[in-house]
Amino acid sequence: MFNAIVASRILDSLQDGPVSCQDIMDVHALLLMGYRSFMIGDEVCFHREKLLLACDILQALFSRKKV
């Protein structure tokens, strides 16, 4: 497990519409690498609905991975 925060355009596709499979796989890969702290980008955070969806996606991925 890392003490680092991942802040590399996490779930960035939410800016333009539905989340992409690529974004989900990126987060999943980061979880498998041991990351546990994610920073969601400004453009997603500026919109409440998109931020809540991003949090739901992260929660679903975290619950699939036994942390």
C-alpha positions in Angstrom: 0.0 0.0 0.0 1.3 3.5 -0.9 1.0 6.7 1.1 0.9 8.6 -2.1 -2.2 10.3 -3.6 -3.0 9.6 -7.2 -4.0 12.9 -8.9 -3.7 12.1 -12.6 -7.1 13.1 -14.1 -9.0 10.3 -12.3 -12.4 9.7 -13.9 -11.8 12.6 -16.3 -14.3 11.2 -18.8 -17.1 12.3 -16.5 -16.6 15.9 -17.7 -18.1 15.1 -21.1 -20.6 12.3 -20.4 -20.7 8.8 -19.0 -17.5 7.4 -17.5 -15.4 5.5 -19.9 -14.3 1.9 -19.5 -10.7 3.1 -19.8 -11.1 5.4 -16.7 -12.6 2.5 -14.7 -9.7 0.2 -15.7 -7.2 2.9 -14.8 -8.6 3.2 -11.3 -8.7 -0.6 -11.0 -5.1 -0.9 -12.0 -4.0 1.7 -9.5 -5.9 -0.2 -6.8 -4.1 -3.3 -7.8 -0.8 -1.4 -7.6 -1.6 -0.5 -4.0 -2.9 3.1 -4.2 -5.7 4.0 -1.8 -6.0 7.8 -2.1 -7.4 9.4 -5.2 -7.8 13.0 -6.1 -10.6 13.8 -8.5 -10.0 16.6 -11.0 -11.5 20.1 -10.7 -13.8 19.8 -13.8 -15.6 16.8 -12.2 -15.6 18.4 -8.7 -17.3 21.6 -10.0 -20.5 19.7 -10.7 -22.2 18.0 -7.8 -23.8 15.2 -9.8 -20.6 14.3 -11.5 -18.7 14.4 -8.2 -21.3 12.1 -6.5 -21.1 9.7 -9.5 -17.3 9.7 -9.3 -17.5 8.9 -5.5 -20.0 6.1 -6.2 -17.6 4.6 -8.9 -14.6 4.7 -6.5 -16.7 3.2 -3.7 -17.8 0.3 -6.0 -14.2 -0.3 -7.1 -12.9 -0.2 -3.5 -15.6 -2.6 -2.3 -14.7 -5.1 -5.1 -11.0 -5.0 -4.0 -10.5 -6.3 -0.5 -8.5 -3.4 1.0 
